[in-house]
Amino acid sequence: MTKLFNHLMEELASKNGYSSLFKAFIAISTLFLVSTIQIINIATPLESDAYKLKFAVEKELNTKLSFEQLECKLDTKTYESCKLAKYKINLSSSSLDALTAFSELLKVIAITLGGLSILGFIAHPFIARTTP
């Protein structure tokens, strides 16, 4: 176990090791930022359309409703708009949940890689001096 730990520390503290970790940190951080932009690009139009349709239903029914209170009755003129509004808000929330989970995973990986890269950079003079 000690040999494994020593080997991992030597690899981590080698110039190639911490440089590679830093490159991976930059790549994952970029992917994190792109996924954050995608969350905004996907959610905004879907929610905007859902609210437009909901407002059309509210105008037709002459009442103010939340999405939970929105009941789509087959015999009304607003049935199509009502169903589409509910579908789009559900799609938006499920897409947001999936993308947010992926984004959080990328953030954790990026922080871990960045921390290991810094640790390797700081440990390099100490480990390099003690190894033959």
Secondary structure, DSSP 8 states (H G I E B T S, - for coil): -HHHHHHHHHHHHSHHHHHHHHHHHHHHHHHHHHHHHHHHHHHHHHHHHHHHHHHHHHHHHTS---TTT----TTSTTHHHHHHHHHHHHHHHHHHHHHHHHHHHHHHHHHHHHHHHHHHHHHHHHHHHH--
